[in-house]
Amino acid sequence: SHPYTQALLAASPKPDPEMATERIALKGDIPSPISPPSGCVFRTRCPHAIEACAQTVPPLEEISAGHYSACIRKELLSNTAVARP
């Protein structure tokens, strides 16, 4: 459900070329692994980032049975999840 996971899943090749998929093009700066940004390290590329994302490291939380995400914008996670067959 996390925006980064959605982008990774959208970028994976599909075995059926007829299967319609929407690619998610991430914009923004790729964070440095040597000097990661404050707060959520994905916030520099996240389309849903807000100022609070720079202030808080999001805790890993279970959002549904067996599914975890680290995002302070929990209200978006269930609304933007990519459906998987």
RORO-617936 format. One record per residue: residue number from 1; y, z, x of N, C-alpha, C in turn; residue in three letters. Coordinates in Angstrom, 2 decimals. Atoms other than C-alpha are relative to their C-alpha. Example, Ala and Ser with C-alpha at 12.3 -4.5 7.8 and 13.67 -1.06 7.14 Angstrom:
2
r k:1 | nc2:-1.19 | nc3:0.00 | nc1:0.89 | cac2:-4.50 | cac3:7.80 | cac1:12.30 | cc2:1.20 | cc3:0.00 | cc1:0.90 | r:ALA
r k:2 | nc2:-1.19 | nc3:-0.06 | nc1:-0.82 | cac2:-1.06 | cac3:7.14 | cac1:13.67 | cc2:1.09 | cc3:0.73 | cc1:-0.77 | r:SER
This chain:
85
r k:1 | nc2:-1.21 | nc3:0.00 | nc1:0.80 | cac2:0.00 | cac3:0.00 | cac1:0.00 | cc2:1.27 | cc3:0.00 | cc1:0.84 | r:SER
r k:2 | nc2:-1.18 | nc3:-0.04 | nc1:-0.86 | cac2:2.35 | cac3:0.44 | cac1:2.97 | cc2:0.48 | cc3:-1.42 | cc1:0.26 | r:HIS
r k:3 | nc2:-0.52 | nc3:1.36 | nc1:-0.23 | cac2:4.67 | cac3:-2.56 | cac1:3.53 | cc2:-0.57 | cc3:-0.68 | cc1:1.25 | r:PRO
r k:4 | nc2:0.58 | nc3:0.59 | nc1:-1.22 | cac2:3.28 | cac3:-3.08 | cac1:7.06 | cc2:-1.42 | cc3:-0.49 | cc1:-0.27 | r:TYR
r k:5 | nc2:1.38 | nc3:0.39 | nc1:0.34 | cac2:-0.30 | cac3:-3.16 | cac1:5.75 | cc2:0.00 | cc3:-1.24 | cc1:-0.88 | r:THR
r k:6 | nc2:-0.10 | nc3:1.17 | nc1:0.87 | cac2:0.74 | cac3:-5.63 | cac1:3.06 | cc2:0.27 | cc3:-1.26 | cc1:0.81 | r:GLN
r k:7 | nc2:-0.31 | nc3:1.17 | nc1:-0.84 | cac2:2.21 | cac3:-7.95 | cac1:5.70 | cc2:-1.21 | cc3:-0.41 | cc1:0.84 | r:ALA
r k:8 | nc2:1.20 | nc3:0.33 | nc1:-0.77 | cac2:-0.94 | cac3:-7.72 | cac1:7.84 | cc2:-1.04 | cc3:-0.71 | cc1:-0.87 | r:LEU
r k:9 | nc2:0.99 | nc3:0.60 | nc1:0.90 | cac2:-3.21 | cac3:-8.51 | cac1:4.88 | cc2:0.43 | cc3:-1.40 | cc1:-0.45 | r:LEU
r k:10 | nc2:-0.50 | nc3:1.32 | nc1:0.42 | cac2:-0.99 | cac3:-11.41 | cac1:3.78 | cc2:-0.13 | cc3:-1.03 | cc1:1.12 | r:ALA
r k:11 | nc2:0.09 | nc3:0.92 | nc1:-1.14 | cac2:-1.19 | cac3:-12.92 | cac1:7.29 | cc2:-1.43 | cc3:-0.39 | cc1:0.35 | r:ALA
r k:12 | nc2:1.39 | nc3:0.31 | nc1:-0.36 | cac2:-4.99 | cac3:-12.91 | cac1:7.47 | cc2:-0.45 | cc3:-1.30 | cc1:-0.68 | r:SER
r k:13 | nc2:0.46 | nc3:1.27 | nc1:0.57 | cac2:-6.66 | cac3:-16.31 | cac1:6.94 | cc2:-0.99 | cc3:0.24 | cc1:-1.15 | r:PRO
r k:14 | nc2:0.90 | nc3:-0.09 | nc1:1.15 | cac2:-8.51 | cac3:-16.87 | cac1:3.69 | cc2:-1.08 | cc3:-1.07 | cc1:0.14 | r:LYS
r k:15 | nc2:1.09 | nc3:0.97 | nc1:-0.14 | cac2:-11.92 | cac3:-18.58 | cac1:3.59 | cc2:0.11 | cc3:-1.18 | cc1:-0.98 | r:PRO
r k:16 | nc2:-0.15 | nc3:1.05 | nc1:1.00 | cac2:-10.92 | cac3:-20.63 | cac1:0.53 | cc2:1.41 | cc3:-0.59 | cc1:0.11 | r:ASP
r k:17 | nc2:-1.33 | nc3:0.59 | nc1:-0.15 | cac2:-8.03 | cac3:-23.05 | cac1:1.27 | cc2:0.72 | cc3:-0.20 | cc1:-1.33 | r:PRO
r k:18 | nc2:-0.61 | nc3:0.16 | nc1:1.32 | cac2:-7.44 | cac3:-23.42 | cac1:-2.48 | cc2:0.59 | cc3:1.32 | cc1:-0.51 | r:GLU
r k:19 | nc2:-0.46 | nc3:-1.32 | nc1:0.43 | cac2:-6.77 | cac3:-19.69 | cac1:-2.78 | cc2:1.49 | cc3:0.14 | cc1:0.32 | r:MET
r k:20 | nc2:-1.45 | nc3:-0.12 | nc1:-0.19 | cac2:-3.03 | cac3:-19.22 | cac1:-3.28 | cc2:0.32 | cc3:1.39 | cc1:0.53 | r:ALA
r k:21 | nc2:-0.44 | nc3:-1.28 | nc1:-0.56 | cac2:-1.53 | cac3:-16.52 | cac1:-1.10 | cc2:1.47 | cc3:-0.09 | cc1:0.34 | r:THR
r k:22 | nc2:-1.41 | nc3:-0.06 | nc1:-0.35 | cac2:2.00 | cac3:-15.42 | cac1:-0.48 | cc2:0.13 | cc3:0.70 | cc1:1.34 | r:GLU
r k:23 | nc2:-0.21 | nc3:-0.59 | nc1:-1.32 | cac2:2.92 | cac3:-14.81 | cac1:3.14 | cc2:1.23 | cc3:0.89 | cc1:-0.06 | r:ARG
r k:24 | nc2:-1.13 | nc3:-0.92 | nc1:-0.09 | cac2:5.23 | cac3:-11.93 | cac1:3.91 | cc2:0.60 | cc3:-0.16 | cc1:1.40 | r:ILE
r k:25 | nc2:-0.67 | nc3:0.20 | nc1:-1.28 | cac2:7.70 | cac3:-12.83 | cac1:6.65 | cc2:0.83 | cc3:1.24 | cc1:0.30 | r:ALA
r k:26 | nc2:-0.75 | nc3:-1.19 | nc1:-0.38 | cac2:8.89 | cac3:-9.67 | cac1:8.36 | cc2:1.22 | cc3:-0.40 | cc1:0.80 | r:LEU
r k:27 | nc2:-1.24 | nc3:0.26 | nc1:-0.72 | cac2:12.48 | cac3:-9.75 | cac1:9.54 | cc2:0.38 | cc3:1.25 | cc1:0.76 | r:LYS
r k:28 | nc2:-0.48 | nc3:-1.16 | nc1:-0.74 | cac2:14.32 | cac3:-7.44 | cac1:11.88 | cc2:-0.59 | cc3:0.07 | cc1:1.39 | r:GLY
r k:29 | nc2:0.40 | nc3:-0.19 | nc1:-1.39 | cac2:13.67 | cac3:-6.11 | cac1:15.34 | cc2:-1.37 | cc3:0.65 | cc1:0.10 | r:ASP
r k:30 | nc2:1.30 | nc3:-0.62 | nc1:-0.28 | cac2:10.17 | cac3:-5.35 | cac1:16.61 | cc2:0.27 | cc3:1.27 | cc1:0.79 | r:ILE
r k:31 | nc2:-0.28 | nc3:-1.25 | nc1:-0.72 | cac2:10.21 | cac3:-1.69 | cac1:17.65 | cc2:-0.67 | cc3:0.04 | cc1:1.37 | r:PRO
r k:32 | nc2:0.52 | nc3:-0.15 | nc1:-1.34 | cac2:9.68 | cac3:-0.83 | cac1:21.29 | cc2:-1.07 | cc3:1.08 | cc1:0.03 | r:SER
r k:33 | nc2:1.03 | nc3:-1.04 | nc1:-0.10 | cac2:6.40 | cac3:1.00 | cac1:21.98 | cc2:0.38 | cc3:1.07 | cc1:1.04 | r:PRO
r k:34 | nc2:-0.44 | nc3:-0.96 | nc1:-1.02 | cac2:8.10 | cac3:2.68 | cac1:24.96 | cc2:1.06 | cc3:0.95 | cc1:-0.57 | r:ILE
r k:35 | nc2:-1.07 | nc3:-0.80 | nc1:0.59 | cac2:11.09 | cac3:3.90 | cac1:22.96 | cc2:0.07 | cc3:-0.32 | cc1:-1.49 | r:SER
r k:36 | nc2:0.02 | nc3:0.32 | nc1:1.43 | cac2:10.19 | cac3:3.78 | cac1:19.24 | cc2:1.22 | cc3:0.56 | cc1:-0.72 | r:PRO
r k:37 | nc2:-1.16 | nc3:-0.49 | nc1:0.75 | cac2:12.97 | cac3:4.22 | cac1:16.67 | cc2:-0.30 | cc3:1.36 | cc1:-0.63 | r:PRO
r k:38 | nc2:0.15 | nc3:-1.30 | nc1:0.66 | cac2:13.56 | cac3:7.57 | cac1:15.02 | cc2:-0.59 | cc3:-0.20 | cc1:-1.40 | r:SER
r k:39 | nc2:0.55 | nc3:0.06 | nc1:1.36 | cac2:11.88 | cac3:8.37 | cac1:11.72 | cc2:-1.21 | cc3:-0.89 | cc1:-0.08 | r:GLY
r k:40 | nc2:1.11 | nc3:0.94 | nc1:0.19 | cac2:9.51 | cac3:5.72 | cac1:10.43 | cc2:0.12 | cc3:-1.12 | cc1:1.03 | r:CYS
r k:41 | nc2:-0.08 | nc3:1.01 | nc1:-1.06 | cac2:8.70 | cac3:3.40 | cac1:13.33 | cc2:0.00 | cc3:-1.43 | cc1:-0.55 | r:VAL
r k:42 | nc2:0.00 | nc3:1.34 | nc1:0.61 | cac2:8.32 | cac3:0.44 | cac1:10.92 | cc2:1.34 | cc3:-0.32 | cc1:-0.67 | r:PHE
r k:43 | nc2:-1.23 | nc3:0.16 | nc1:0.80 | cac2:11.78 | cac3:0.90 | cac1:9.37 | cc2:0.88 | cc3:-1.16 | cc1:0.44 | r:ARG
r k:44 | nc2:-0.84 | nc3:1.10 | nc1:-0.47 | cac2:13.44 | cac3:-1.75 | cac1:11.56 | cc2:-0.43 | cc3:-1.35 | cc1:-0.56 | r:THR
r k:45 | nc2:0.51 | nc3:1.26 | nc1:0.57 | cac2:11.30 | cac3:-4.42 | cac1:9.87 | cc2:-0.36 | cc3:0.13 | cc1:-1.48 | r:ARG
r k:46 | nc2:0.41 | nc3:-0.25 | nc1:1.38 | cac2:10.64 | cac3:-2.84 | cac1:6.47 | cc2:1.05 | cc3:-0.49 | cc1:-1.00 | r:CYS
r k:47 | nc2:-0.96 | nc3:0.49 | nc1:0.99 | cac2:12.24 | cac3:-4.61 | cac1:3.50 | cc2:0.46 | cc3:1.10 | cc1:-0.97 | r:PRO
r k:48 | nc2:-0.35 | nc3:-1.09 | nc1:0.92 | cac2:12.39 | cac3:-1.27 | cac1:1.63 | cc2:0.67 | cc3:1.18 | cc1:0.69 | r:HIS
r k:49 | nc2:-0.56 | nc3:-1.11 | nc1:-0.77 | cac2:13.94 | cac3:0.88 | cac1:4.38 | cc2:1.35 | cc3:0.45 | cc1:-0.55 | r:ALA
r k:50 | nc2:-1.27 | nc3:-0.61 | nc1:0.37 | cac2:16.77 | cac3:3.24 | cac1:3.47 | cc2:0.40 | cc3:0.92 | cc1:1.15 | r:ILE
r k:51 | nc2:-0.49 | nc3:-0.86 | nc1:-1.08 | cac2:18.85 | cac3:5.58 | cac1:5.64 | cc2:-0.94 | cc3:1.18 | cc1:0.27 | r:GLU
r k:52 | nc2:0.91 | nc3:-1.14 | nc1:-0.17 | cac2:16.39 | cac3:8.44 | cac1:5.06 | cc2:-1.20 | cc3:-0.37 | cc1:0.87 | r:ALA
r k:53 | nc2:1.14 | nc3:0.44 | nc1:-0.82 | cac2:13.69 | cac3:6.38 | cac1:6.81 | cc2:0.29 | cc3:0.21 | cc1:1.48 | r:CYS
r k:54 | nc2:-0.38 | nc3:-0.23 | nc1:-1.39 | cac2:15.63 | cac3:6.82 | cac1:10.07 | cc2:0.00 | cc3:1.48 | cc1:0.34 | r:ALA
r k:55 | nc2:-0.11 | nc3:-1.44 | nc1:-0.21 | cac2:15.77 | cac3:10.59 | cac1:9.62 | cc2:-1.32 | cc3:0.73 | cc1:-0.04 | r:GLN
r k:56 | nc2:1.24 | nc3:-0.72 | nc1:0.27 | cac2:12.23 | cac3:11.51 | cac1:8.60 | cc2:-1.22 | cc3:-0.79 | cc1:0.46 | r:THR
r k:57 | nc2:1.30 | nc3:0.60 | nc1:-0.33 | cac2:8.83 | cac3:10.80 | cac1:10.13 | cc2:-0.88 | cc3:0.23 | cc1:-1.23 | r:VAL
r k:58 | nc2:0.77 | nc3:-0.19 | nc1:1.23 | cac2:6.76 | cac3:10.16 | cac1:7.00 | cc2:-1.39 | cc3:0.56 | cc1:0.27 | r:PRO
r k:59 | nc2:1.35 | nc3:-0.55 | nc1:-0.18 | cac2:3.59 | cac3:12.25 | cac1:6.66 | cc2:-1.04 | cc3:-0.94 | cc1:-0.60 | r:PRO
r k:60 | nc2:1.10 | nc3:0.79 | nc1:0.54 | cac2:0.26 | cac3:10.52 | cac1:6.10 | cc2:-0.52 | cc3:0.73 | cc1:-1.23 | r:LEU
r k:61 | nc2:0.41 | nc3:-0.62 | nc1:1.26 | cac2:-0.63 | cac3:11.23 | cac1:2.46 | cc2:-0.95 | cc3:-0.91 | cc1:-0.75 | r:GLU
r k:62 | nc2:0.92 | nc3:0.77 | nc1:0.83 | cac2:-3.40 | cac3:10.16 | cac1:0.14 | cc2:0.75 | cc3:-0.43 | cc1:-1.25 | r:GLU
r k:63 | nc2:-0.73 | nc3:0.51 | nc1:1.16 | cac2:-1.85 | cac3:7.91 | cac1:-2.50 | cc2:-0.93 | cc3:-0.35 | cc1:-1.16 | r:ILE
r k:64 | nc2:1.05 | nc3:0.17 | nc1:1.01 | cac2:-5.09 | cac3:7.15 | cac1:-4.34 | cc2:-1.31 | cc3:0.34 | cc1:0.71 | r:SER
r k:65 | nc2:1.27 | nc3:-0.43 | nc1:-0.57 | cac2:-8.73 | cac3:8.04 | cac1:-3.78 | cc2:-0.39 | cc3:-0.84 | cc1:1.21 | r:ALA
r k:66 | nc2:0.40 | nc3:0.69 | nc1:-1.22 | cac2:-9.51 | cac3:7.13 | cac1:-0.17 | cc2:1.04 | cc3:-0.91 | cc1:0.61 | r:GLY
r k:67 | nc2:-1.07 | nc3:0.87 | nc1:-0.50 | cac2:-6.20 | cac3:5.30 | cac1:0.39 | cc2:1.18 | cc3:0.86 | cc1:0.42 | r:HIS
r k:68 | nc2:-1.06 | nc3:-0.81 | nc1:-0.58 | cac2:-3.53 | cac3:6.77 | cac1:2.65 | cc2:1.17 | cc3:-0.87 | cc1:0.42 | r:TYR
r k:69 | nc2:-1.19 | nc3:0.70 | nc1:-0.45 | cac2:0.00 | cac3:5.79 | cac1:3.53 | cc2:0.99 | cc3:1.01 | cc1:0.54 | r:SER
r k:70 | nc2:-1.07 | nc3:-0.83 | nc1:-0.54 | cac2:2.87 | cac3:7.21 | cac1:5.57 | cc2:1.32 | cc3:-0.69 | cc1:-0.32 | r:ALA
r k:71 | nc2:-1.24 | nc3:0.62 | nc1:0.45 | cac2:6.00 | cac3:6.23 | cac1:3.66 | cc2:0.73 | cc3:0.99 | cc1:-0.91 | r:CYS
r k:72 | nc2:-0.75 | nc3:-0.92 | nc1:0.85 | cac2:8.78 | cac3:8.33 | cac1:2.14 | cc2:0.36 | cc3:-0.64 | cc1:-1.34 | r:ILE
r k:73 | nc2:-0.34 | nc3:0.70 | nc1:1.24 | cac2:9.33 | cac3:5.69 | cac1:-0.55 | cc2:-1.24 | cc3:-0.18 | cc1:-0.87 | r:ARG
r k:74 | nc2:1.27 | nc3:0.04 | nc1:0.75 | cac2:6.17 | cac3:6.57 | cac1:-2.50 | cc2:0.12 | cc3:-0.76 | cc1:-1.32 | r:LYS
r k:75 | nc2:-0.18 | nc3:0.69 | nc1:1.28 | cac2:7.64 | cac3:5.16 | cac1:-5.71 | cc2:-0.20 | cc3:-1.50 | cc1:0.12 | r:GLU
r k:76 | nc2:0.18 | nc3:1.44 | nc1:-0.21 | cac2:7.46 | cac3:1.66 | cac1:-4.19 | cc2:-1.44 | cc3:-0.37 | cc1:0.30 | r:LEU
r k:77 | nc2:1.34 | nc3:0.34 | nc1:-0.48 | cac2:3.92 | cac3:1.88 | cac1:-2.86 | cc2:-0.91 | cc3:-0.50 | cc1:-1.10 | r:LEU
r k:78 | nc2:0.88 | nc3:0.46 | nc1:1.07 | cac2:2.12 | cac3:1.55 | cac1:-6.17 | cc2:0.54 | cc3:-1.25 | cc1:-0.68 | r:SER
r k:79 | nc2:-0.61 | nc3:1.17 | nc1:0.66 | cac2:4.59 | cac3:-1.08 | cac1:-7.42 | cc2:-0.07 | cc3:-1.27 | cc1:0.83 | r:ASN
r k:80 | nc2:-0.03 | nc3:1.19 | nc1:-0.85 | cac2:4.35 | cac3:-3.42 | cac1:-4.42 | cc2:-1.34 | cc3:-0.28 | cc1:0.66 | r:THR
r k:81 | nc2:1.30 | nc3:0.19 | nc1:-0.64 | cac2:0.68 | cac3:-3.19 | cac1:-3.53 | cc2:-0.51 | cc3:-1.42 | cc1:-0.21 | r:ALA
r k:82 | nc2:0.58 | nc3:1.33 | nc1:0.07 | cac2:-0.97 | cac3:-6.52 | cac1:-2.77 | cc2:-1.38 | cc3:0.11 | cc1:-0.63 | r:VAL
r k:83 | nc2:1.31 | nc3:-0.01 | nc1:0.65 | cac2:-3.90 | cac3:-7.17 | cac1:-5.06 | cc2:-1.02 | cc3:-0.70 | cc1:0.90 | r:ALA
r k:84 | nc2:1.08 | nc3:0.58 | nc1:-0.80 | cac2:-7.14 | cac3:-7.86 | cac1:-3.21 | cc2:-1.18 | cc3:-0.29 | cc1:-0.90 | r:ARG
r k:85 | nc2:1.15 | nc3:0.33 | nc1:0.84 | cac2:-10.10 | cac3:-9.65 | cac1:-4.78 | cc2:-1.19 | cc3:0.89 | cc1:0.31 | r:PRO
